[in-house]
Amino acid sequence: MLTFRQLDDLPDAVLDIITATEREIINDMARRIAKAGTVTDTAQWQLSRLEAIGAERDYIMRQLNRALGMTEQQLIRLFDEAATRTLATDDAIYRAAGYNPQPLADNTYMQQLIRAGLTKTLTEYRNLTLTTAATATQQFENALDLAYHKVTSGGFSYQQAIRDGVRTLTRKGIAAIQYPTGWVDYLDVAFRRATLTGVNQTAAEVQLRRMDEMGTDLVETTAHHGARTAPGPGPENHAWWQGRWFSRSRQPSKYPDFYEQTGYGTGPGLCGWNCRHSFFPVIEGLSDRAHSIDQLRSLNDRTVTYDGKEMDLYDGTQHQRYIQRQIRRWKRESSALEAAGVDNAAAKGKVREWQAVQRDFIDQTGLRRDYFRERAGKQFTK
């Protein structure tokens, strides 16, 4: 079993690399936009434009491939640690019940499960780098054209034109996937989801394999404050099924069906997209519930108050994510404008402004401040 905090912090090592890569790419784009903004001759502009787009495409691929190599090593470590931690918790339960589980290092089938999960996630990483190269190049092309046309229109100063071009890149960051519906997944979000989902699902498959080996059927889902909610009971309403006992057998039982009720194996369900729930084995007659009904009700009913408005904890954490995104956005802009040689004082001011909003939000709600989610990439060591 992986705890909520372990799952929440799990992608950080990978995201550290990805956000640093994003910063390097955006800053390089900003430098090229600033350089192109000095070209006013139409013929020379067309040549410079093609050269800049080609050079930036190559630069993006180099940076993403570099990041891919670095994240691969982090991911191998994450998968090994997650499986080891998961079985350490579960096996303690089995041993207390008199079972003798085989060590992970000696379990060939489980090793294969871990390798399969790792391979699947690495494949998703590679696919993300390919789609990111295409979408990021298009973003650069659009920003480049916007800055050039504003410069040559005569209606904007050079600095304002460059600032507006850079702002299109920094507002949400580098796009990783553009769906036909128009929805866009951004680089940090896409890698966080791929990492968390891949590791959590693989750890869960290892747990289920161990349950099969031990011949146990019942599981209890973990529970935490601020669980995802949805109308009515069902897999998408994580607050509804957390902390409950379920049967895996799909046979008539006094306990609800694990797969049907939690949606395990589906995107919106247990161990699905960005889910930070897990589960652990239950030995009927020996195991006690981790949470009483009253404790679960307290977890699900917790609210926070901000600016005089009461909201449930899930909505409170979502508002905190919004504030964190604003901090990252202005940090990206400040860094990119500096790289372009354009005054970034206003962007720095926005960073301070949103950090003050975050401090006030934390003071009013009592939520935990997550400084990592406010980072916008550190400088790579040359």
GUVEX-405165 format. One record per residue (C-alpha): y, z, x; residue number from 1; residue in three letters. Coordinates in steps of 0.2 Angstrom, whole numbers, m for minus. Last residue first. Layout:
BEGIN
+-------+-------+-------+-----+-----+
!    py !    pz !    px !   k !   r !
+-------+-------+-------+-----+-----+
!     Y !     Z !     X ! NUM ! ALA !
...
+-------+-------+-------+-----+-----+
***
This chain:
BEGIN
+-------+-------+-------+-----+-----+
!    py !    pz !    px !   k !   r !
+-------+-------+-------+-----+-----+
!   116 !   m87 !   130 ! 382 ! LYS !
!   114 !   m71 !   120 ! 381 ! THR !
!   115 !   m77 !   102 ! 380 ! PHE !
!   130 !   m70 !    93 ! 379 ! GLN !
!   126 !   m59 !    78 ! 378 ! LYS !
!   124 !   m66 !    60 ! 377 ! GLY !
!   134 !   m63 !    44 ! 376 ! ALA !
!   130 !   m45 !    42 ! 375 ! ARG !
!   133 !   m36 !    25 ! 374 ! GLU !
!   115 !   m35 !    21 ! 373 ! ARG !
!   111 !   m26 !    37 ! 372 ! PHE !
!   124 !   m13 !    32 ! 371 ! TYR !
!   114 !    m7 !    17 ! 370 ! ASP !
!   124 !     7 !     8 ! 369 ! ARG !
!   114 !    18 !    m2 ! 368 ! ARG !
!   120 !    21 !   m20 ! 367 ! LEU !
!   130 !    36 !   m25 ! 366 ! GLY !
!   139 !    26 !   m38 ! 365 ! THR !
!   157 !    30 !   m36 ! 364 ! GLN !
!   157 !    33 !   m17 ! 363 ! ASP !
!   146 !    17 !   m14 ! 362 ! ILE !
!   157 !     6 !   m25 ! 361 ! PHE !
!   173 !    13 !   m15 ! 360 ! ASP !
!   165 !     9 !     1 ! 359 ! ARG !
!   160 !    m8 !    m5 ! 358 ! GLN !
!   177 !   m12 !   m11 ! 357 ! VAL !
!   184 !    m6 !     6 ! 356 ! ALA !
!   172 !   m18 !    15 ! 355 ! GLN !
!   179 !   m32 !     3 ! 354 ! TRP !
!   196 !   m29 !     8 ! 353 ! GLU !
!   192 !   m28 !    27 ! 352 ! ARG !
!   183 !   m44 !    26 ! 351 ! VAL !
!   197 !   m52 !    16 ! 350 ! LYS !
!   209 !   m47 !    30 ! 349 ! GLY !
!   198 !   m55 !    43 ! 348 ! LYS !
!   199 !   m71 !    32 ! 347 ! ALA !
!   218 !   m70 !    31 ! 346 ! ALA !
!   219 !   m68 !    50 ! 345 ! ALA !
!   208 !   m83 !    54 ! 344 ! ASN !
!   221 !   m94 !    62 ! 343 ! ASP !
!   213 !  m110 !    67 ! 342 ! VAL !
!   205 !  m114 !    84 ! 341 ! GLY !
!   189 !  m121 !    75 ! 340 ! ALA !
!   178 !  m108 !    82 ! 339 ! ALA !
!   190 !   m95 !    75 ! 338 ! GLU !
!   190 !  m103 !    59 ! 337 ! LEU !
!   171 !  m102 !    59 ! 336 ! ALA !
!   170 !   m84 !    63 ! 335 ! SER !
!   183 !   m79 !    50 ! 334 ! SER !
!   174 !   m90 !    37 ! 333 ! GLU !
!   157 !   m82 !    41 ! 332 ! ARG !
!   164 !   m65 !    40 ! 331 ! LYS !
!   172 !   m69 !    23 ! 330 ! TRP !
!   156 !   m75 !    15 ! 329 ! ARG !
!   146 !   m60 !    22 ! 328 ! ARG !
!   158 !   m48 !    14 ! 327 ! ILE !
!   158 !   m58 !    m2 ! 326 ! GLN !
!   139 !   m58 !    m2 ! 325 ! ARG !
!   138 !   m39 !     0 ! 324 ! GLN !
!   149 !   m37 !   m15 ! 323 ! ILE !
!   138 !   m47 !   m25 ! 322 ! TYR !
!   123 !   m38 !   m19 ! 321 ! ARG !
!   131 !   m22 !   m24 ! 320 ! GLN !
!   133 !   m29 !   m42 ! 319 ! HIS !
!   115 !   m33 !   m42 ! 318 ! GLN !
!   111 !   m15 !   m37 ! 317 ! THR !
!   121 !    m8 !   m51 ! 316 ! GLY !
!   113 !   m20 !   m64 ! 315 ! ASP !
!    96 !   m13 !   m58 ! 314 ! TYR !
!   103 !     5 !   m59 ! 313 ! LEU !
!   108 !     3 !   m77 ! 312 ! ASP !
!   127 !     2 !   m80 ! 311 ! MET !
!   140 !    14 !   m85 ! 310 ! GLU !
!   158 !     8 !   m84 ! 309 ! LYS !
!   172 !    20 !   m79 ! 308 ! GLY !
!   176 !    10 !   m63 ! 307 ! ASP !
!   158 !    11 !   m58 ! 306 ! TYR !
!   145 !    23 !   m66 ! 305 ! THR !
!   127 !    23 !   m62 ! 304 ! VAL !
!   111 !    23 !   m73 ! 303 ! THR !
!    94 !    30 !   m71 ! 302 ! ARG !
!    83 !    26 !   m86 ! 301 ! ASP !
!    68 !    18 !   m77 ! 300 ! ASN !
!    66 !    31 !   m64 ! 299 ! LEU !
!    69 !    45 !   m76 ! 298 ! SER !
!    56 !    37 !   m88 ! 297 ! ARG !
!    44 !    36 !   m74 ! 296 ! LEU !
!    46 !    54 !   m69 ! 295 ! GLN !
!    44 !    59 !   m88 ! 294 ! ASP !
!    28 !    49 !   m89 ! 293 ! ILE !
!    22 !    58 !   m73 ! 292 ! SER !
!    22 !    49 !   m57 ! 291 ! HIS !
!     9 !    47 !   m43 ! 290 ! ALA !
!    m5 !    49 !   m55 ! 289 ! ARG !
!   m20 !    59 !   m49 ! 288 ! ASP !
!   m35 !    52 !   m41 ! 287 ! SER !
!   m52 !    61 !   m42 ! 286 ! LEU !
!   m60 !    58 !   m59 ! 285 ! GLY !
!   m56 !    40 !   m58 ! 284 ! GLU !
!   m53 !    33 !   m41 ! 283 ! ILE !
!   m37 !    24 !   m40 ! 282 ! VAL !
!   m33 !    10 !   m27 ! 281 ! PRO !
!   m16 !     6 !   m22 ! 280 ! PHE !
!    m2 !    m5 !   m29 ! 279 ! PHE !
!    14 !   m15 !   m23 ! 278 ! SER !
!    31 !   m17 !   m29 ! 277 ! HIS !
!    45 !   m25 !   m19 ! 276 ! ARG !
!    45 !   m41 !   m28 ! 275 ! CYS !
!    56 !   m55 !   m20 ! 274 ! ASN !
!    46 !   m69 !   m29 ! 273 ! TRP !
!    29 !   m62 !   m34 ! 272 ! GLY !
!    20 !   m46 !   m28 ! 271 ! CYS !
!    19 !   m41 !   m47 ! 270 ! LEU !
!    25 !   m54 !   m58 ! 269 ! GLY !
!    39 !   m67 !   m59 ! 268 ! PRO !
!    30 !   m80 !   m47 ! 267 ! GLY !
!    12 !   m77 !   m53 ! 266 ! THR !
!    m3 !   m70 !   m44 ! 265 ! GLY !
!    m1 !   m53 !   m52 ! 264 ! TYR !
!     7 !   m55 !   m70 ! 263 ! GLY !
!     8 !   m36 !   m72 ! 262 ! THR !
!     0 !   m36 !   m89 ! 261 ! GLN !
!   m12 !   m50 !   m88 ! 260 ! GLU !
!   m18 !   m48 !   m71 ! 259 ! TYR !
!   m21 !   m29 !   m71 ! 258 ! PHE !
!   m28 !   m28 !   m89 ! 257 ! ASP !
!   m24 !   m12 !   m98 ! 256 ! PRO !
!   m34 !     3 !   m96 ! 255 ! TYR !
!   m47 !    10 !  m109 ! 254 ! LYS !
!   m57 !    m5 !  m104 ! 253 ! SER !
!   m65 !   m21 !  m110 ! 252 ! PRO !
!   m69 !   m32 !   m95 ! 251 ! GLN !
!   m56 !   m41 !   m85 ! 250 ! ARG !
!   m62 !   m31 !   m70 ! 249 ! SER !
!   m45 !   m27 !   m62 ! 248 ! ARG !
!   m41 !   m12 !   m73 ! 247 ! SER !
!   m24 !    m5 !   m73 ! 246 ! PHE !
!   m15 !    12 !   m71 ! 245 ! TRP !
!     4 !    13 !   m73 ! 244 ! ARG !
!    18 !    17 !   m60 ! 243 ! GLY !
!    27 !     1 !   m64 ! 242 ! GLN !
!    22 !    m9 !   m79 ! 241 ! TRP !
!    38 !    m8 !   m89 ! 240 ! TRP !
!    51 !    m7 !   m75 ! 239 ! ALA !
!    44 !   m23 !   m69 ! 238 ! HIS !
!    48 !   m33 !   m84 ! 237 ! ASN !
!    43 !   m50 !   m79 ! 236 ! GLU !
!    25 !   m47 !   m82 ! 235 ! PRO !
!    27 !   m41 !  m100 ! 234 ! GLY !
!    34 !   m28 !  m111 ! 233 ! PRO !
!    50 !   m32 !  m120 ! 232 ! GLY !
!    66 !   m40 !  m114 ! 231 ! PRO !
!    67 !   m40 !   m95 ! 230 ! ALA !
!    70 !   m27 !   m81 ! 229 ! THR !
!    68 !   m27 !   m62 ! 228 ! ARG !
!    66 !   m10 !   m55 ! 227 ! ALA !
!    81 !     0 !   m51 ! 226 ! GLY !
!    72 !    16 !   m45 ! 225 ! HIS !
!    55 !    14 !   m39 ! 224 ! HIS !
!    37 !    13 !   m44 ! 223 ! ALA !
!    20 !     8 !   m36 ! 222 ! THR !
!     6 !     1 !   m47 ! 221 ! THR !
!   m10 !    11 !   m49 ! 220 ! GLU !
!   m26 !     2 !   m47 ! 219 ! VAL !
!   m43 !     4 !   m55 ! 218 ! LEU !
!   m59 !    m7 !   m51 ! 217 ! ASP !
!   m68 !     0 !   m36 ! 216 ! THR !
!   m83 !    m8 !   m28 ! 215 ! GLY !
!   m78 !    m3 !   m10 ! 214 ! MET !
!   m80 !   m21 !    m4 ! 213 ! GLU !
!   m71 !   m28 !   m19 ! 212 ! ASP !
!   m57 !   m15 !   m17 ! 211 ! MET !
!   m55 !   m20 !     1 ! 210 ! ARG !
!   m53 !   m38 !    m4 ! 209 ! ARG !
!   m40 !   m33 !   m17 ! 208 ! LEU !
!   m31 !   m24 !    m3 ! 207 ! GLN !
!   m31 !   m38 !     9 ! 206 ! VAL !
!   m25 !   m49 !    m6 ! 205 ! GLU !
!   m10 !   m37 !    m8 ! 204 ! ALA !
!    m6 !   m38 !    10 ! 203 ! ALA !
!    m5 !   m57 !     9 ! 202 ! THR !
!     6 !   m56 !    m6 ! 201 ! GLN !
!    18 !   m44 !     2 ! 200 ! ASN !
!    19 !   m54 !    18 ! 199 ! VAL !
!    22 !   m71 !     9 ! 198 ! GLY !
!    34 !   m64 !    m4 ! 197 ! THR !
!    45 !   m54 !     8 ! 196 ! LEU !
!    46 !   m68 !    21 ! 195 ! THR !
!    48 !   m83 !     9 ! 194 ! ALA !
!    61 !   m73 !    m1 ! 193 ! ARG !
!    71 !   m68 !    14 ! 192 ! ARG !
!    70 !   m86 !    21 ! 191 ! PHE !
!    77 !   m94 !     5 ! 190 ! ALA !
!    91 !   m81 !     3 ! 189 ! VAL !
!    97 !   m83 !    21 ! 188 ! ASP !
!    97 !  m102 !    20 ! 187 ! LEU !
!   104 !  m105 !     3 ! 186 ! TYR !
!    95 !  m110 !   m12 ! 185 ! ASP !
!   104 !  m123 !   m23 ! 184 ! VAL !
!   102 !  m126 !   m41 ! 183 ! TRP !
!   108 !  m144 !   m46 ! 182 ! GLY !
!    93 !  m147 !   m58 ! 181 ! THR !
!    86 !  m159 !   m45 ! 180 ! PRO !
!    85 !  m145 !   m33 ! 179 ! TYR !
!    95 !  m143 !   m17 ! 178 ! GLN !
!    86 !  m133 !    m4 ! 177 ! ILE !
!    92 !  m124 !    12 ! 176 ! ALA !
!   111 !  m124 !     9 ! 175 ! ALA !
!   121 !  m117 !    23 ! 174 ! ILE !
!   133 !  m103 !    18 ! 173 ! GLY !
!   140 !   m98 !     1 ! 172 ! LYS !
!   159 !  m100 !     4 ! 171 ! ARG !
!   157 !  m104 !    23 ! 170 ! THR !
!   154 !  m122 !    22 ! 169 ! LEU !
!   167 !  m127 !     9 ! 168 ! THR !
!   179 !  m115 !    18 ! 167 ! ARG !
!   178 !  m125 !    34 ! 166 ! VAL !
!   185 !  m141 !    25 ! 165 ! GLY !
!   199 !  m130 !    17 ! 164 ! ASP !
!   204 !  m122 !    33 ! 163 ! ARG !
!   204 !  m139 !    42 ! 162 ! ILE !
!   216 !  m146 !    29 ! 161 ! ALA !
!   227 !  m130 !    29 ! 160 ! GLN !
!   228 !  m130 !    48 ! 159 ! GLN !
!   233 !  m149 !    49 ! 158 ! TYR !
!   246 !  m146 !    36 ! 157 ! SER !
!   243 !  m153 !    19 ! 156 ! PHE !
!   251 !  m167 !     8 ! 155 ! GLY !
!   252 !  m180 !    21 ! 154 ! GLY !
!   236 !  m188 !    14 ! 153 ! SER !
!   229 !  m191 !    32 ! 152 ! THR !
!   226 !  m172 !    35 ! 151 ! VAL !
!   219 !  m170 !    17 ! 150 ! LYS !
!   208 !  m185 !    19 ! 149 ! HIS !
!   201 !  m179 !    36 ! 148 ! TYR !
!   197 !  m161 !    30 ! 147 ! ALA !
!   188 !  m167 !    14 ! 146 ! LEU !
!   178 !  m180 !    24 ! 145 ! ASP !
!   172 !  m167 !    37 ! 144 ! LEU !
!   168 !  m155 !    23 ! 143 ! ALA !
!   157 !  m168 !    14 ! 142 ! ASN !
!   148 !  m174 !    30 ! 141 ! GLU !
!   145 !  m156 !    35 ! 140 ! PHE !
!   137 !  m152 !    18 ! 139 ! GLN !
!   127 !  m168 !    20 ! 138 ! GLN !
!   121 !  m162 !    37 ! 137 ! THR !
!   117 !  m145 !    30 ! 136 ! ALA !
!   106 !  m153 !    16 ! 135 ! THR !
!    96 !  m163 !    27 ! 134 ! ALA !
!    93 !  m151 !    41 ! 133 ! ALA !
!    90 !  m137 !    28 ! 132 ! THR !
!    76 !  m148 !    20 ! 131 ! THR !
!    67 !  m149 !    37 ! 130 ! LEU !
!    70 !  m131 !    42 ! 129 ! THR !
!    63 !  m125 !    24 ! 128 ! LEU !
!    48 !  m135 !    26 ! 127 ! ASN !
!    44 !  m127 !    43 ! 126 ! ARG !
!    47 !  m110 !    35 ! 125 ! TYR !
!    35 !  m114 !    21 ! 124 ! GLU !
!    22 !  m119 !    33 ! 123 ! THR !
!    24 !  m103 !    42 ! 122 ! LEU !
!    22 !   m94 !    26 ! 121 ! THR !
!     5 !  m103 !    22 ! 120 ! LYS !
!    m1 !  m100 !    40 ! 119 ! THR !
!     3 !   m82 !    39 ! 118 ! LEU !
!    m6 !   m80 !    23 ! 117 ! GLY !
!   m21 !   m89 !    29 ! 116 ! ALA !
!   m21 !   m79 !    45 ! 115 ! ARG !
!   m21 !   m63 !    35 ! 114 ! ILE !
!   m35 !   m68 !    24 ! 113 ! LEU !
!   m45 !   m74 !    39 ! 112 ! GLN !
!   m43 !   m57 !    47 ! 111 ! GLN !
!   m49 !   m49 !    31 ! 110 ! MET !
!   m65 !   m60 !    31 ! 109 ! TYR !
!   m68 !   m55 !    49 ! 108 ! THR !
!   m67 !   m36 !    47 ! 107 ! ASN !
!   m70 !   m28 !    64 ! 106 ! ASP !
!   m51 !   m26 !    68 ! 105 ! ALA !
!   m48 !   m20 !    50 ! 104 ! LEU !
!   m60 !    m5 !    51 ! 103 ! PRO !
!   m74 !    m5 !    39 ! 102 ! GLN !
!   m72 !     7 !    24 ! 101 ! PRO !
!   m83 !    22 !    23 ! 100 ! ASN !
!   m82 !    29 !     6 !  99 ! TYR !
!   m83 !    48 !     2 !  98 ! GLY !
!   m68 !    49 !   m10 !  97 ! ALA !
!   m56 !    56 !     3 !  96 ! ALA !
!   m62 !    41 !    14 !  95 ! ARG !
!   m57 !    29 !     0 !  94 ! TYR !
!   m40 !    36 !    m2 !  93 ! ILE !
!   m37 !    37 !    17 !  92 ! ALA !
!   m42 !    18 !    17 !  91 ! ASP !
!   m28 !    14 !     5 !  90 ! ASP !
!   m15 !    21 !    16 !  89 ! THR !
!   m21 !    14 !    32 !  88 ! ALA !
!   m26 !    m2 !    24 !  87 ! LEU !
!    m8 !    m6 !    19 !  86 ! THR !
!     0 !     0 !    36 !  85 ! ARG !
!   m12 !   m12 !    45 !  84 ! THR !
!   m10 !   m27 !    34 !  83 ! ALA !
!     9 !   m25 !    35 !  82 ! ALA !
!     9 !   m22 !    54 !  81 ! GLU !
!    m1 !   m38 !    57 !  80 ! ASP !
!     9 !   m49 !    45 !  79 ! PHE !
!    26 !   m43 !    52 !  78 ! LEU !
!    20 !   m46 !    70 !  77 ! ARG !
!    15 !   m63 !    66 !  76 ! ILE !
!    31 !   m66 !    57 !  75 ! LEU !
!    42 !   m60 !    72 !  74 ! GLN !
!    33 !   m72 !    83 !  73 ! GLN !
!    36 !   m86 !    71 !  72 ! GLU !
!    54 !   m81 !    68 !  71 ! THR !
!    58 !   m85 !    87 !  70 ! MET !
!    50 !  m103 !    86 !  69 ! GLY !
!    58 !  m107 !    70 !  68 ! LEU !
!    75 !  m101 !    76 !  67 ! ALA !
!    74 !  m114 !    90 !  66 ! ARG !
!    68 !  m127 !    79 !  65 ! ASN !
!    83 !  m123 !    67 !  64 ! LEU !
!    95 !  m124 !    82 !  63 ! GLN !
!    89 !  m140 !    89 !  62 ! ARG !
!    88 !  m148 !    71 !  61 ! MET !
!   106 !  m143 !    67 !  60 ! ILE !
!   112 !  m150 !    84 !  59 ! TYR !
!   104 !  m166 !    81 !  58 ! ASP !
!   112 !  m168 !    64 !  57 ! ARG !
!   129 !  m162 !    71 !  56 ! GLU !
!   128 !  m176 !    84 !  55 ! ALA !
!   124 !  m189 !    71 !  54 ! GLY !
!   138 !  m183 !    59 !  53 ! ILE !
!   151 !  m182 !    73 !  52 ! ALA !
!   147 !  m199 !    80 !  51 ! GLU !
!   148 !  m207 !    63 !  50 ! LEU !
!   164 !  m199 !    59 !  49 ! ARG !
!   172 !  m203 !    76 !  48 ! SER !
!   168 !  m222 !    74 !  47 ! LEU !
!   175 !  m222 !    56 !  46 ! GLN !
!   190 !  m212 !    62 !  45 ! TRP !
!   194 !  m224 !    76 !  44 ! GLN !
!   195 !  m238 !    64 !  43 ! ALA !
!   206 !  m228 !    52 !  42 ! THR !
!   218 !  m221 !    65 !  41 ! ASP !
!   222 !  m203 !    61 !  40 ! THR !
!   210 !  m193 !    73 !  39 ! VAL !
!   216 !  m175 !    76 !  38 ! THR !
!   206 !  m169 !    61 !  37 ! GLY !
!   190 !  m175 !    70 !  36 ! ALA !
!   192 !  m161 !    83 !  35 ! LYS !
!   194 !  m148 !    69 !  34 ! ALA !
!   179 !  m154 !    60 !  33 ! ILE !
!   169 !  m154 !    75 !  32 ! ARG !
!   173 !  m136 !    79 !  31 ! ARG !
!   170 !  m131 !    61 !  30 ! ALA !
!   153 !  m139 !    62 !  29 ! MET !
!   149 !  m130 !    78 !  28 ! ASP !
!   154 !  m113 !    70 !  27 ! ASN !
!   143 !  m117 !    54 !  26 ! ILE !
!   128 !  m120 !    65 !  25 ! ILE !
!   130 !  m105 !    76 !  24 ! GLU !
!   133 !   m94 !    61 !  23 ! ARG !
!   118 !  m101 !    52 !  22 ! GLU !
!   107 !   m97 !    68 !  21 ! THR !
!   113 !   m79 !    68 !  20 ! ALA !
!   109 !   m78 !    50 !  19 ! THR !
!    92 !   m84 !    53 !  18 ! ILE !
!    88 !   m74 !    68 !  17 ! ILE !
!    93 !   m57 !    60 !  16 ! ASP !
!    85 !   m63 !    44 !  15 ! LEU !
!    68 !   m63 !    53 !  14 ! VAL !
!    69 !   m45 !    59 !  13 ! ALA !
!    77 !   m40 !    42 !  12 ! ASP !
!    63 !   m47 !    31 !  11 ! PRO !
!    53 !   m30 !    29 !  10 ! LEU !
!    67 !   m19 !    25 !   9 ! ASP !
!    65 !   m20 !     6 !   8 ! ASP !
!    46 !   m20 !     8 !   7 ! LEU !
!    45 !    m5 !    19 !   6 ! GLN !
!    58 !     4 !     7 !   5 ! ARG !
!    48 !     0 !    m8 !   4 ! PHE !
!    32 !     7 !     0 !   3 ! THR !
!    17 !    m4 !     6 !   2 ! LEU !
!     0 !     0 !     0 !   1 ! MET !
+-------+-------+-------+-----+-----+
***
